[in-house]
Amino acid sequence: MTNPLTWRTDTTYVPASENLGMFLNKKEGIKKPGVGAQIHKNLLWVDKPKFKGSILLFSSNYHRGDFNLFYLNVRSNFRQRVGAYWRG
């Protein structure tokens, strides 16, 4: 398990301030800050997302939106990895 906010496997809690932004939908776009995250017992635990209408979010399983919750962090990591590959 890797924390998408730090790209490390330790169990340190990483606050939402380290989340570059989450993608909600085309209308609302990127929301900052996103959610904080921590690995606990080989599962990624995240803070409850806060956005317009999130008060109606009763589920604690955010797997359907896991990529969206860390959208800008994943995009940044992708760019770093592609750049490192091309630098050789």
N, C-alpha and C positions, 0 to 999 in steps of 0.2 A: 504494500500500500504506500502510495506517495501523496504527500500533501501538495495540492496544486498551487498553493500560495508560496511555498518555499522550494518545492521539488526535492524535499528531503523525506526520509522515512522515520524521523524521530517523532516523539509524542508531544512535542511542544505546541501549546495553543498559539495560533497565529491570529491576531485580531483582524477585524474587517478593514482596518485602515491599510493593511497590506494587500487587500484585494483591489486590483486596478479597476474593476468594474464588471458588473454582470449584465447580460443581455436579457431584457424582459420580453419585448416583442417589437415589431416594426414601428408601431405607433410611438411607443415610449422610448425605444432605443436602449442606450447604455445607462445603467443606474450606478452611481457611486455614492458611498462605498458599497461594496458587495457584502458578502458574509465572511465571518471568521471561520476557521476550521482547525480541527485537531484529530489526529489519529488516536483511536482508543480501541484496544483489543482487535487490531487489524481491520477496523472500520473507520471510515471518515465521518466524523461528527461535525455538523455545521450549525451556525446560529440560524435562527428562524429568519428567512428573508423578509425585508421590510420594503414594501412598495405599495402604491395605491391599490387597495383591495386585498392586501395580504392579511388583513384581519379576518377574512373569510377563508383563509387557508387553514384547514383543520388537520390535515395530514402531517405527520412528522417524517414521512418518507419523501425525500426530494430527488429520488433517483431519476425521475422523468426529466428533470431539468438540471442534472448534474453538470453537464458541459456549460450550460448557460450561466450557472452560478459563478463560474470562474473564467468566463469568456475571454476577457482581456489578458489575464495571466497565461492562459493556454496559448493565445495568439502570440504573445511576447516570447514565450518559451519556444514556440515553433520557429519564429524568426531567428532566435539565437542559435538554435540547432542547425537550421539550414545554412546560416552564415558560417558556422564552425565547419560544417561539411565542405562548403565550397572553398574555405581557406585551407583545407586539407590536412 
